[in-house]
Amino acid sequence: MNKTAVTKEQILAYHAQFPAGKIGTCVTKSLHTPRDIITAYTPGVGVICEEIAACSDRIYQYTNKGNLVGVLSNGTAVLGYGHIGPLAAKPIMEAKAMILKRFAGVDAFDVEIDATAPEEVIQVIKALAPTFGAINLEDIKAPECFQIEESLIDQLDIPIMHDDQHATAIVVAAALLNALLIANKDITEIQIVFSGAGAGAIATAKLLIALGANPAQIVMCDRQGVIRRGSDTLTPIKAPFATDRPVHTLHDAVIGSDVFIGLSSGNILMSQSIERMAKDPIIFGLANPLPEISYRDAMATRPDVIFATGRSDFPNQVNNLIAFPYIFRGALDVGASAINGAMQQAAVQAIQKLAQEEVPVGIRKYYGETIHFGKEYILPKPMDTRLLSTVSIAVAHAAMDSGIARSPINDWDAYAVQLLKRVNHQN
């Protein structure tokens, strides 16, 4: 029996217990005496306003902006549900804020936007940006999400990351690099098939190319089949991944391939298809709740497969929780003006290498199993506390090395200790 299984009634009760929801605010300074009130509020706070008015960078010294992420969504592409709107998306945004705080000590507010037109969403977020030190875009549908993120990156000087694109890509890339190591395959030589051409798939393909994958060896499929050059439905977003190979269906594309990455819908990959994949195939069926092919069918058809899903009840869960809290942590702590490609690749390498290390007993206890690097363990588990220092430090280093850090870190040992204190203090 799955130790982590919960019923619908338990889920409802968890969220409804007082106070309702999953996040709140807390006071960080003393507010117990008349002197405290004068200092924190009027007239004392006017001194702080004057300091910031004289030099805007002082906002990071005197307010919470430098440790505050805005988790923003319009609810147009909620995982597994689609366009359910901003109200129904709020529980997920609260969960993202909760995870940022619990795992990385990052304060976060969820903001649900009642707008769908890209220009309107951009304008709303720009107007809100002075509040936050970074912005986590979430559950915004493609192709609008690309325009929204790119426009905000161009216009704002704080880290902006669409989690569905980049955190997904980072975790998939780390998992794939480890799977290739186990299968003794080279990323420059493998044939990769994508099922899905949305935000996650496009970002993952771009990142894998940056890490060495050959664009000519990538085939991407959308709902109409293989994305082909010259197609009447080809969009600028999909065009870089169009092929002129003589393949038209997902089944055709998978034949002879080394890697299948599914970011689409459940039960669309047939056993007959994976029978004809290359030796030691790597299959990531990441659709939730049902993978593109079931774990049972994949293992029964190809005993040599390295298989991953987005689910916690099978080996190798691909979960962006092991990336995004620590990417924002590292970016905030050096005052990064963006989250660039170097920082993303640093996160990939940090996550990949951590999975290869011996897993401490304290982490294994959560999962009740023996964990060691291999076909059924290619990614760190979400409860692995080593992610905080490993990934955050890698991202912070990359920001500094690429010249976009406004507050460089000099003592890395002290920083690692500080990270753990932040999280332990609020747990």
N, C-alpha and C positions, 0 to 999 in steps of 0.2 A: 504493500500500500504506500502511496506517495505521502510522505510526511508533511509536505507543504500544501496539500490539497485543502481548499476551503469551500464551504457551501455559499450559495447566494445569500442565505439568511445571515451567515457570519459576516459576509462582506458589507451588507446593509447595516448591520449593527455596529460594525467597526467605524463606518463613516458617520453614523448618526449619533454616536456617544458624545456627550457634552465636552467641549464645544464642538459643534458640527464642523465637518470638513477636516483637513489635514494640516493646515498651517495657521499661524497667528503672528503676532508681533511681540517683542519683549523690550523692556527698558534696559539700556546698557549703562546708564549713569545713575548715581544716587539721586533720589527725589523724595527725601523724607523730612526736610526742614525748610523753613522760610528762605534761608540762604540758598538752598538747592534750587528752589523755584525761581529766585532772582537770577541765579546763574544760568539755569537751563532755559528759562523763558524770559519774559520781559522784566527789567530792561537789558539784562546781561546778554541775551542772544543777539542784540543789535551789534555788539562788538564783532561777533562772528560774521554777520551780514556785511559789515564794513570791510572786514579782511578779505572776504571773497569778492566783493565788488571791486576792490583794489587789485586783486590778482586772482583770476578764476581758478588757477591750479590749486589754490588753497582749499578748495571744496573737498579735495581728497584727504586733507589733513584734519578737517573739522567736521565732516559729515560722513554718512555711511555710503556715499556714492561708490567709493573704491571697493566695496565688498557687496555690492547690490546688483543682482541680475534681474532683468525683466523677462519673464517667460510669457511670450506674446503669441496669440493664435486667433484666427477668425473661425476655426472649426470647420474648414472646408475639406479637410482630408484627414480625418481622425482614424487612426489605425484600426482596421477591421470594420469600421462603420461608415466611412466616407464623409459626406457633407451633412453633419448633424447640427451645425450651428455653434455659436459661441457659448451658449448656456450649457449645452450637453458636453461641450469640450472642457468646461471648467474643472471637473474632477481630475482629469488627466494633467492639466496645467498645475493644479495644486500638488499633484504627485511629483511632477518635475521639480517644483520649488522645494518640496519636502526632501527629495533626494539630494538636491544641491546642498541643502543645509546639513542633512544627516551624514553624508559621506565626504563632503569637502569643506564644511564650515562656511559655505557661501550663503548669504542672505538672498532671498528671492521673493518677488511679488509676481503673482500671476495676473495678467491683464488680457481679458477677452474682448475682442474688437468686433463690433457689429458692422462690418463692411466687407465686401468681396472684391470690388474693383481695385486692381493693384495700386493705382495712383492714390486712391483714398486711404488704403492701408499704409502706404508709404508716408503720407502726410500725417496720419495719426501717430505713427511710431516716431517720426521726426519730432513731433511736438512733445512727445513723452520722453525723448532721449535724455534731456538734462537730469532726469531723476536717477538714471542708471549708470553703472560703470561698465555694463556689457548687456547685450540683448541676445536671448535665446529664442529664435523663431521656431514655431512648432505647429505641425498639423495644418499647413497651408498647401493647397493643392498645386500640382504642376499643370501648366507651365508658369503660372503666375508667381510661384515661389521663387523661381530663378530671377525674374525681373525685380521682385521686391527685395531679395537679398542683395543683388548686385547694386541696385540703386542706393540702398542704405549704406553699404560698404563705401560707396563713392562719396556719400554726403556726410557721413558721421566719422568721428575720430575715436570711437570706442569699438571693442570687439563685437562683431556681429556673426552669429553662426546659426544657420538653419540646421537644427539637430537631425531632422529626417534625412537630410543630405549627408552631412559631413561626419557626424558621430557614427551613423550607420556605415558609411564608407570606411572609416578608420577601423572599426571593429571587424568588419568583413575582411579588410585587407590584412589585418594582423592574423586572423584565423587562417586565411588562405596561405600566407607566407609559412606558417607553421605546418599546415597540411602538406604543402609542397616539399618542405624539408623532410617530413616523414615519408612521403611518397617518392622522394629522391627525384624531383622534377624541378626544372628551371623556369622561372616566371617569364623569361624572354622567349621561351620555346612553346609554351602551352597554348592550347586552343580553349577559349572561354566562351560559353554561351550564357547569355542573360535572358531570363524570362521576366519581362517587365521593363518599361522604359520611362518610369516616373522619376521622382526626385532622388530616391535612394539608388536606383540603378545607374542613372546618369552620373551621379557623384562618385559612385564606386568605380565605374569604368574609368573615369578621369583619373582617380587616384591610383588605380592599378597601372595605368599607362605611365603615370609619373614615377611609379616604382619599378618600371621596366617591362611591363607587358607590351606585346606587339599589337598595335591597333588593328593591323591586318588579320590578326588571329582572334579577333573578338566579333562575335555575332550577337546582335541584340534583337529580341522579339517583343512586339507589343501585341495588342488584342487582335490585330489583323494578320499576324504572322511575322516572318523575318522582315526587319526594316531594310529595304533595298534602295539602292541608288536609282534615281529617276522616277520614284513613286510619286503619284499625284498627292499623296497625303504626307509627304516628307516635310517635317518642320525644321527650322534652324537649330532647335535643341537636339533633335535626333540625327540630323544630317551627318555629324562627324562619325556616327556609328553605323551608317548605312554600308551595306556590302553589295558586291556584284557577284558573289559566289552563287553557284546554281542550287541554292537552297531556298525554300519558301515557307516551310512549316517548322515548328519547334522540333518535331520528331526528326526531320531532315537535318536540322542544325546540330542536334546532339550527337549524331553518328560520328564516331571517331574523336569526339572532344575529350579533353582532360578534366574540364571544370564546368559545372553547372551552377549558376547562381540565380536562385529564384527570389524575386521581390515582386510577386504578382498575386496569384490566387491559388487556392488549394486544389489538389488532385488533378492537375493538368499535365503532369509528367508521367508517362506510362512506363511500366516495367519493361515493356518491349524496347523502349527507347534507350533506357540505361544499360540494357544488355549489350548494346552496340557502342557504348562509350569505350575509351581507351583503357588500358590496364591501370589499376589503382585509381579509379575515378574519384573525384572530389565533388560532392553534391551538397550544396547549401540550399535547403528548402525553407525559406525564411518567411513565407506567408503565414499569417496568424489568423485564427487559431489552427487552421489546417495547413500543413506544409504542401508544397507542390506535388510531392510524393510522400507517402507515409514512411515513417521510420521502419516499420515492419516489412513493408514491400521492398524498400531499398536494400535492407540488409539481407532479405531472403533472395533477392535477385543478384546482388553483387556483394558477396562476402568480403571482397577486397576494397570496398568503398570506405572513404572517410566522409562521414555524414554529420551535418549540423542543421539545427533548426532554430527558430526563435523561441522555442518552448523550454520551460525549466524541467519538464519531466522526461527529457531525453538527454543523452550526452551532448556536449558541445553547444550549449545555448549561446547564440549570437545576440547579445544584449547591449544596447548602447549605454546602459547604466555604467559600464566599466570604462567609459570614455568621457562623456560630456561633463560630469562634475569636476573632473580633474583638469580638463582643458580650460574651463573657465577659471578654476583656481589658479593655475599657473599664469594665465593671461592677466588676470586681475593683479596678481602680486608683483608683477614687473611693470604695471601700467601700460600694457601693450595697447597700441592703437588699432589693432586688427587681430584676426586669427588667420595667419597666412599658410601657404602650402608647407613651408618648413616646419611650422608648429604641428600641423596635421601629420606629417611624416614622422616627426619625433614621437608623437603619441602612438603611432602604429608600431614603431620599433620598440618602444618601452613596453607596450602591452604584449607584443610578440615574445620578447625576451623574458618577461616575468613568468609567462606560462611554462617556460623551459626550466625554471628553478624549482627546487624541492618545495613542496607545499607544507607549511607549518601545521602542527597538530591542532593548534587553536583555530585554524580555518577549516580543517577537515571535519571538525566536530559538527559543523553546521549541516554537512551533507551526508554524514554517516557512510562514507565510502573511502576506499583507498584511491588517492588521486596522484597520478604522475604523468608526465608529458608522454603523449602517445595518441593513438587514433581516437580515443574517447576523451581526451583532454588536450585541446589545442588553444584554449583561452582561459585566462584566470576567471575564477568564480566571482560573482558580484560582491560577496561578503569578504573578499580578500582585502584586508586593510593596507596591504603593501601598495595597492594601486595609488593611494593618495600621494605618497612621496615619490614613487617611481614615475608616474605619468605627469604629475604637476611640475616636478623638477625638470623633466625632459622638455616640456612645453615652455617653461620659463627660460631655460637655456636657449632654446631655438628662437624665441622672441628676441632675446638679447643679441644672439649671433646674427640675426637678420636685420638688426638695427631699428626695431620698432618698439623697444622697451624704454619707457620714460623714467622708470625707477629701478635701475639694475640692482640685482642681489649680489652681495660680495661674499657673505659667509654662508655657504651652502649647507654646512652641517647644522648651523644654528637655524637655518630656514626649515630643514627637515624636522627638527625638534619642535619648532613653532607650529608646523602643520598638524602634528599629532596633538599638541596641546589644544589647538582650536577645536578639533573634532571631539576630543575626549571631554572638554569643558562643557560642550552642549549636549552630549549624549545622555 
